[in-house]
């Protein structure tokens, strides 16, 4: 399992995220960090599910441009 520091290093978390662009987001709760299984967009100061438009009810600690599927699989190893 990836450590918190390793995961955070793979994401940007400073400043404002790119506006109205699909992003992967890293969230954190009392159990640790996790990647949401859907793309999100930063719209009007809120993270929103890119498919449904619903507000993300999680603490987002980082974001990045979506990675290719093979890169995601390599991260889990």
C-alpha positions as CSV (number, residue, x, y, z in Angstrom):
1,X,0.0,0.0,0.0
2,X,1.3,3.5,-0.9
3,X,2.2,5.8,2.0
4,X,0.4,9.1,2.4
5,X,3.6,11.0,1.4
6,X,4.0,9.0,-1.8
7,X,0.4,9.5,-2.8
8,X,0.5,13.2,-2.1
9,X,3.7,13.6,-4.1
10,X,1.8,12.3,-7.2
11,X,-0.8,15.1,-6.9
12,X,-0.8,18.9,-6.9
13,X,-2.5,20.4,-3.9
14,X,-1.3,24.0,-3.9
15,X,-3.2,27.0,-5.2
16,X,-6.4,26.7,-7.2
17,X,-6.9,23.7,-9.5
18,X,-7.4,24.2,-13.2
19,X,-11.0,25.4,-13.8
20,X,-13.6,23.4,-15.7
21,X,-11.2,20.6,-16.6
22,X,-11.6,16.9,-15.7
23,X,-9.2,15.9,-12.9
24,X,-8.4,12.9,-10.7
25,X,-8.7,13.9,-7.1
26,X,-7.1,12.5,-4.0
27,X,-9.2,12.6,-0.8
28,X,-8.4,11.9,2.8
29,X,-10.4,10.8,5.8
30,X,-9.8,9.1,9.2
31,X,-8.8,5.9,7.3
32,X,-6.3,7.4,5.0
33,X,-6.0,8.7,1.4
34,X,-8.0,7.4,-1.5
35,X,-8.5,8.2,-5.2
36,X,-12.1,8.9,-6.2
37,X,-13.2,6.4,-8.9
38,X,-14.6,9.2,-11.1
39,X,-13.3,12.4,-12.7
40,X,-14.1,15.7,-11.0
41,X,-14.1,19.3,-12.1
42,X,-13.4,22.4,-10.0
43,X,-16.4,24.7,-10.7
44,X,-17.3,27.8,-8.8
45,X,-15.1,26.9,-5.8
46,X,-16.4,23.3,-5.5
47,X,-15.3,19.9,-6.6
48,X,-18.0,18.3,-8.7
49,X,-18.5,14.8,-10.1
50,X,-17.7,15.2,-13.8
51,X,-20.6,12.8,-14.8
52,X,-23.4,13.8,-12.5
53,X,-22.5,17.4,-11.5
54,X,-23.0,16.5,-7.9
55,X,-20.8,18.2,-5.2
56,X,-18.0,16.0,-3.9
57,X,-18.6,15.5,-0.1
58,X,-15.1,14.6,0.8
59,X,-11.9,16.4,1.8
60,X,-9.8,16.8,-1.4
61,X,-6.1,17.0,-0.6
62,X,-4.7,16.9,-4.2
63,X,-5.6,16.7,-7.9
64,X,-3.9,15.9,-11.2
65,X,-4.8,15.4,-14.8
66,X,-6.3,12.0,-15.5
67,X,-3.7,9.3,-16.1
68,X,-3.8,6.5,-18.7
69,X,-5.2,3.2,-17.5
70,X,-1.9,1.4,-17.6
71,X,-0.3,4.1,-15.3
72,X,-3.1,3.6,-12.8
73,X,-2.5,-0.2,-12.7
74,X,1.3,0.4,-12.2
75,X,0.6,2.5,-9.2
76,X,-1.2,-0.3,-7.4
77,X,1.8,-2.6,-7.6
